[in-house]
Amino acid sequence: MNCSQLACMHTKAPLVDVYPKHFNMQIPFRLFAKGILIDTYWGTDRASYELYLDNHSPTWTNEHVINYNPSITKSKDFLYSTTTADGKEISGDVYVCDNVQLGSVSFKNVSFYNISNPSSAGKADGVIGENIMSRGVWKIDFKNQQLHFASSADSIEGLDETDLLPANFTDNGIEIMVSFRNSVTEKLELDLGYNGWIIIPAEMARPIFVNKKIYTDSMRFSTPGSTAIIKNSVVADSIQIGRLYFNTPVTTNEKVREKLIGLRFFGDFNFIIIDYLNKAVYLSKKRINE
């Protein structure tokens, strides 16, 4: 089992400017074990790089993107210092690219972190993160593997086919209140960079795992700061989000320090809509296999 935590970092990167002001575009994506992979184009030369989409991270890349690109400059004023999902502290340089393009939409003066060759990135060169994603409304269509990005929710099709999830948009991410059996209720972070269903720290897992059949295996737990093979424990649970009920695996291990609801949970449904402008999250009522 491969359980990659791609970024899950907490230092908030500056917002970026987006052009044109009004936009409505769609691009394909590839869904891999490690996440949602998209094509991006950097600088005036439109150098092409595959990056993961991760709402729970600032934008970051490795040296492959930075080297020999005249549109990228190193910040003289800023460094970053942050933590990964296992609590490891990492730090490094901040860079700025004058233009990053997704489909027909351009982002100007994009600040991003340099993280050298993290094992969690797999074949990608980094992450398109929250400082870019927060500039509009995203529909991630898992059924058709299409990414729809718009400047208004009115441009997004399918809102009448969704349930509104109770979500709280904070400086560090998007919180979803989840009730487990055994009377445990916790705020989980919506994290498309985590490729599992739900993962929680061991201390929180203890009352949830009581009197349930526990499955264990070895897994590779990867963050931008480290990778390790560790023991993973999983139970099947019934959870409640708002008025909705879901059956889902719940995972814990000795490394994780965060409470996350991830890509495989949402990827079971036709699509999810994350509306940063109106601070709302919508989930398709239909599942892909229905």
C-alpha positions as a printed Julia matrix, in Angstrom:
290×3 Matrix{Float64}:
   0.0    0.0     0.0
   1.35   3.42   -0.9
   0.06   6.27    1.23
   1.64   9.46   -0.06
   1.18  12.73    1.74
   2.32  15.05   -1.02
   2.59  18.35    0.74
   0.29  19.08    3.65
   2.23  22.15    4.74
   1.07  25.09    6.77
   2.89  28.24    5.75
   0.42  30.2     3.67
   1.84  31.41    0.34
   0.75  34.8    -1.07
  -2.24  34.91   -3.4
  -1.57  35.49   -7.07
  -3.18  37.56   -9.81
  -5.23  35.69  -12.41
  -5.95  36.62  -16.05
  -8.34  37.06  -17.69
 -10.6   38.43  -14.95
 -13.52  36.34  -16.15
 -12.65  32.79  -17.15
 -14.24  29.41  -17.68
 -11.94  26.61  -18.83
 -11.63  22.84  -18.78
  -8.53  20.67  -19.02
  -7.99  16.91  -18.66
  -6.14  15.4   -15.74
  -4.54  12.04  -15.03
  -5.45  10.25  -11.84
  -2.51   8.32  -10.43
  -1.91   6.57   -7.13
  -0.19   9.68   -5.82
  -2.82  12.21   -6.91
  -4.33  14.43   -9.62
  -1.69  15.19  -12.24
  -2.09  18.17  -14.6
  -0.07  19.92  -17.31
   1.26  23.37  -16.44
   3.29  25.88  -18.47
   5.86  28.18  -16.85
   7.26  31.5   -18.02
   7.41  33.23  -21.37
   8.88  30.08  -22.94
   5.87  28.06  -21.68
   8.1   25.3   -20.33
   5.86  22.3   -19.67
   5.79  20.47  -16.33
   3.47  17.9   -14.8
   2.37  18.93  -11.31
  -0.08  17.52   -8.81
  -3.13  19.49   -7.69
  -3.18  19.89   -3.91
  -5.5   22.26   -2.08
  -3.77  21.62    1.26
  -0.35  22.92    0.26
   1.35  26.01   -1.09
   2.67  25.73   -4.62
   6.13  24.12   -4.72
   8.53  22.59   -7.23
  11.93  20.96   -7.45
  15.03  22.3    -9.2
  13.94  20.9   -12.56
  11.39  23.71  -12.86
  13.71  26.41  -11.53
  16.91  25.7   -13.45
  17.52  27.62  -16.68
  14.13  29.37  -16.62
  14.6   33.14  -17.17
  11.05  33.82  -15.97
  11.86  32.56  -12.46
  13.7   34.62   -9.84
  14.74  33.85   -6.3
  13.08  35.98   -3.64
  15.49  38.26   -1.8
  13.04  38.9     1.02
  11.49  35.54    1.93
  12.36  32.03    3.03
   9.86  29.37    4.03
   9.7   27.24    7.17
   6.91  24.72    7.58
   5.97  21.21    8.72
   4.88  18.09    6.84
   2.16  15.59    7.78
   4.5   13.67   10.09
   5.52  16.8    11.99
   8.94  17.11   10.32
  10.16  20.68    9.91
  11.48  21.7     6.51
  12.72  25.04    5.21
  14.16  26.54    2.06
  14.07  29.22   -0.6
  11.07  30.99   -2.09
  10.96  31.74   -5.82
   8.65  33.77   -8.08
   7.55  32.94  -11.64
   6.13  35.79  -13.7
   3.55  33.54  -15.38
   2.14  30.07  -14.76
  -0.54  28.85  -17.15
  -3.26  26.22  -16.77
  -5.28  25.82  -19.95
  -6.38  29.3   -21.01
  -5.86  30.86  -17.56
  -2.65  32.62  -16.52
  -1.42  33.29  -12.99
   0.98  36.21  -12.59
   3.88  36.56  -10.14
   3.41  33.16   -8.56
   5.35  32.6    -5.33
   6.4   29.01   -4.76
   8.69  26.96   -2.59
  11.72  24.97   -3.7
  11.75  21.42   -2.31
  14.58  19.28   -3.64
  13.51  15.99   -5.23
  10.96  14.84   -2.64
  10.09  11.14   -2.89
   6.42  11.98   -2.36
   6.17  13.73   -5.73
   6.74  10.59   -7.8
   6.88  11.43  -11.5
   5.74  15.03  -10.96
   7.92  18.1   -10.46
   5.84  19.52   -7.62
   2.41  20.85   -6.71
  -0.1   23.47   -7.79
  -1.29  24.58   -4.38
  -3.7   26.69   -2.41
  -2.35  30.11   -3.42
  -3.38  29.32   -7.02
  -6.47  27.22   -6.31
  -8.01  29.9    -4.09
  -8.48  32.19   -7.09
 -11.67  30.56   -8.37
 -14.12  27.66   -8.41
 -12.92  24.13   -9.15
 -14.94  21.15  -10.31
 -12.91  17.95  -10.21
 -14.79  15.48  -12.38
 -13.44  12.07  -11.39
 -15.78  10.17  -13.68
 -14.51  11.89  -16.85
 -11.1   13.0   -15.5
 -11.79  16.63  -16.37
 -10.8   19.69  -14.37
 -13.17  22.66  -14.66
 -11.93  26.04  -13.37
 -14.11  29.14  -13.45
 -14.32  32.67  -12.05
 -17.96  32.15  -11.04
 -19.97  29.25   -9.65
 -22.65  30.07  -12.24
 -20.32  28.62  -14.89
 -20.05  25.25  -13.15
 -22.46  22.57  -14.33
 -23.97  20.02  -11.97
 -24.53  22.06   -8.79
 -28.13  20.8    -8.7
 -26.76  17.23   -8.56
 -24.76  17.76   -5.36
 -24.99  17.87   -1.59
 -23.5   20.88    0.18
 -20.94  19.73    2.73
 -20.52  21.72    5.95
 -17.07  23.24    5.43
 -15.05  25.93    7.17
 -12.44  27.75    5.07
  -9.51  28.81    7.26
  -6.09  30.35    6.66
  -4.59  26.85    6.7
  -7.14  24.94    4.63
 -10.69  23.6     4.5
 -12.16  21.9     7.58
 -14.89  19.26    7.4
 -16.65  18.27   10.64
 -16.9   14.47   10.76
 -18.73  12.32   13.33
 -17.48   8.76   13.8
 -19.1    5.95   15.68
 -18.2    5.72   19.38
 -19.29   9.39   19.78
 -16.11  10.87   18.34
 -16.49  14.12   16.38
 -13.47  15.86   14.87
 -12.55  18.52   12.31
 -10.72  16.91    9.4
  -8.76  18.8     6.76
  -9.94  18.31    3.17
  -6.71  17.28    1.47
  -6.53  16.27   -2.19
  -2.81  15.7    -1.72
  -3.49  12.76    0.6
  -4.26   9.77   -1.59
  -6.27   7.79    0.97
  -9.76   7.98    2.48
  -9.44   9.19    6.09
  -6.26   9.21    8.18
  -6.01  10.28   11.82
  -3.36  10.24   14.57
  -3.12   7.1    16.72
  -4.37   8.81   19.89
  -7.58   9.93   18.17
  -7.98   6.5    16.54
  -8.09   4.5    19.77
 -11.8    5.01   20.65
 -12.8    4.71   16.98
 -10.99   1.38   16.58
 -12.55  -0.2    19.71
 -14.47  -3.44   18.98
 -13.76  -3.29   15.24
 -11.82  -5.66   13.04
  -8.44  -4.03   12.41
  -6.5   -4.72    9.24
  -2.76  -4.08    9.23
  -0.13  -3.91    6.54
   3.16  -2.24    5.74
   3.02   0.98    3.78
   5.28   3.65    2.38
   4.52   6.95    4.13
   5.99   9.83    2.11
   6.12  13.56    2.69
   8.28  16.23    1.04
  10.67  15.84    3.95
  11.03  12.08    4.3
   9.83   8.61    3.39
   9.55   5.5     5.56
   8.01   2.01    5.59
   5.69   1.82    8.59
   2.85  -0.25    9.99
  -0.58   0.92    8.92
  -3.87   0.08   10.69
  -7.29   0.32    9.01
 -10.9   -0.2    10.1
 -14.19   0.11    8.23
 -16.4    2.75    9.81
 -19.63   4.63    9.28
 -19.21   8.4     9.44
 -21.58  11.36    9.34
 -20.91  14.68    7.61
 -23.77  17.08    8.16
 -26.89  15.0     7.46
 -25.06  12.58    5.18
 -23.74   9.12    6.09
 -20.84   7.31    4.46
 -19.12   3.97    4.88
 -15.38   4.44    4.58
 -12.01   3.04    5.69
 -10.31   4.94    8.52
  -6.53   4.7     8.76
  -3.9    5.46   11.37
  -0.15   4.98   11.8
   2.65   6.05   14.09
   3.85   8.85   11.8
   0.77  10.9    10.97
   0.13  14.02   13.03
  -2.82  15.42   11.11
  -6.5   14.58   10.61
  -7.23  14.33    6.89
 -10.04  13.36    4.54
  -8.47  12.67    1.2
  -8.57  11.97   -2.48
  -9.81   8.37   -2.43
 -12.83   9.36   -0.33
 -13.93  12.05   -2.8
 -12.75  10.1    -5.83
 -15.47   7.49   -5.25
 -17.99  10.14   -6.36
 -18.62  11.56   -9.82
 -17.18  14.94   -8.85
 -16.43  17.44   -6.12
 -16.76  21.24   -6.41
 -14.58  23.51   -4.27
 -15.84  27.09   -4.44
 -13.21  29.3    -2.83
 -15.05  32.48   -3.76
 -18.19  31.59   -1.81
 -16.42  29.27    0.64
 -18.47  26.19   -0.18
 -17.81  22.51   -0.94
 -20.24  20.4    -2.95
 -20.15  16.63   -3.44
 -21.9   14.73   -6.22
 -24.87  12.7    -5.01
 -23.87   9.91   -7.37
 -20.92   7.58   -7.11
 -18.89   6.54  -10.12
 -19.91   2.88   -9.87
 -23.62   3.52   -9.41
